[in-house]
């Protein structure tokens, strides 16, 4: 929790630790009977459409649809809420960031759907 509230730049070790959270979430959820079926979706929620995500560098449709959807909620929330090291983006800025990263970070078809949903 200290890392999440840190106001300065992360050290290399802290960055590595943060990047492990999808795997930690997967391990926890896979042991809970009622939640085991979503463990794979949590594991892949930081994968990117272009294959540059983590932990497995999946790309495009290799990423489960549910994970691609979770990615939008996670990214939009991170962009529009204050973090110790930066101010939040406005709704318009977040939408523009998602639009700009469609086909890179985000599934381009889902990006259109997400933008339409949050803009109406």
VMD Tcl script that draws the C-alpha trace (Angstrom):
set ca {
  {0.00 0.00 0.00}
  {2.92 2.33 0.65}
  {3.98 2.01 -2.98}
  {0.52 3.03 -4.21}
  {0.62 6.20 -2.11}
  {4.20 7.13 -2.93}
  {4.52 10.68 -4.27}
  {7.91 10.27 -5.92}
  {9.04 8.12 -8.82}
  {9.07 4.38 -8.16}
  {12.38 2.58 -7.82}
  {13.06 -0.32 -10.18}
  {12.23 -2.83 -7.42}
  {8.96 -1.03 -6.61}
  {8.00 -0.98 -10.28}
  {8.67 -4.73 -10.54}
  {6.56 -5.28 -7.43}
  {3.64 -3.26 -8.85}
  {3.76 -5.24 -12.10}
  {3.23 -8.46 -10.15}
  {-0.26 -7.50 -8.96}
  {-2.13 -9.29 -11.78}
  {-0.38 -12.54 -10.84}
  {-1.02 -11.99 -7.13}
  {-4.70 -11.32 -7.86}
  {-4.85 -14.44 -10.02}
  {-3.38 -16.62 -7.26}
  {-5.79 -15.25 -4.68}
  {-8.91 -15.50 -6.84}
  {-8.09 -18.97 -8.14}
  {-8.30 -20.31 -4.57}
  {-11.79 -18.90 -3.91}
  {-14.46 -21.19 -5.36}
  {-16.94 -18.46 -6.26}
  {-14.25 -16.27 -7.85}
  {-11.95 -18.79 -9.55}
  {-13.68 -18.36 -12.90}
  {-12.63 -14.70 -13.09}
  {-8.99 -15.29 -12.09}
  {-7.82 -15.49 -15.73}
  {-9.51 -12.17 -16.50}
  {-7.71 -10.45 -13.64}
  {-4.40 -12.00 -14.72}
  {-4.74 -10.46 -18.19}
  {-6.11 -7.01 -17.30}
  {-2.75 -5.29 -17.98}
  {-2.17 -6.95 -21.32}
  {-2.22 -4.53 -24.25}
  {-3.81 -4.88 -27.67}
  {-0.35 -4.41 -29.25}
  {1.26 -7.14 -27.12}
  {3.36 -4.78 -25.00}
  {1.50 -5.42 -21.74}
  {2.16 -7.79 -18.88}
  {2.52 -10.42 -17.50}
  {2.35 -12.62 -20.63}
  {2.58 -10.11 -23.51}
  {-0.68 -11.35 -25.02}
  {-2.02 -9.34 -27.94}
  {-5.32 -8.63 -29.65}
  {-7.83 -11.47 -29.34}
  {-5.41 -13.60 -27.31}
  {-6.52 -11.36 -24.44}
  {-9.83 -12.58 -22.98}
  {-12.73 -10.27 -23.85}
  {-13.52 -9.83 -20.16}
  {-9.95 -8.65 -19.51}
  {-10.17 -6.18 -22.39}
  {-13.33 -4.75 -20.80}
  {-11.75 -4.58 -17.32}
  {-8.84 -2.67 -18.88}
  {-11.13 0.24 -19.75}
  {-12.57 0.51 -16.25}
  {-9.10 0.27 -14.69}
  {-7.53 2.81 -17.06}
  {-10.39 5.32 -16.93}
  {-10.47 5.13 -13.13}
  {-6.70 5.64 -12.91}
  {-6.82 8.56 -15.34}
  {-9.72 10.44 -13.76}
  {-8.91 10.04 -10.07}
  {-6.13 11.83 -8.23}
  {-2.97 9.90 -7.52}
  {-0.26 11.02 -5.12}
  {2.10 11.76 -8.02}
  {-0.29 13.47 -10.47}
  {-3.53 15.35 -10.87}
  {-6.52 13.61 -12.42}
  {-7.40 14.05 -16.08}
  {-10.73 15.52 -17.02}
  {-13.32 13.25 -18.58}
  {-12.53 14.76 -22.00}
  {-8.79 14.20 -21.56}
  {-9.32 10.58 -20.50}
  {-11.60 9.92 -23.47}
  {-9.02 11.46 -25.81}
  {-6.26 9.31 -24.27}
  {-8.35 6.18 -24.82}
  {-9.12 7.26 -28.40}
  {-5.41 7.94 -29.05}
  {-4.40 4.54 -27.65}
  {-7.07 2.49 -29.42}
  {-5.25 -0.21 -31.36}
  {-2.19 0.14 -29.12}
  {-3.17 -0.23 -25.48}
  {-6.87 -0.83 -26.10}
  {-9.04 -3.03 -28.31}
  {-10.08 -0.53 -31.01}
  {-13.65 -1.80 -31.36}
  {-14.21 -1.80 -27.61}
  {-12.65 1.67 -27.38}
  {-15.39 3.03 -29.65}
  {-18.07 1.34 -27.56}
  {-16.55 2.55 -24.28}
  {-16.19 6.13 -25.51}
  {-19.78 6.16 -26.73}
  {-21.01 4.74 -23.41}
  {-19.19 7.27 -21.22}
  {-19.98 10.19 -23.51}
  {-23.75 9.80 -23.61}
}
mol new
graphics top color blue
foreach p $ca { graphics top sphere $p radius 0.5 }
foreach p [lrange $ca 0 end-1] q [lrange $ca 1 end] { graphics top cylinder $p $q radius 0.2 }
display resetview
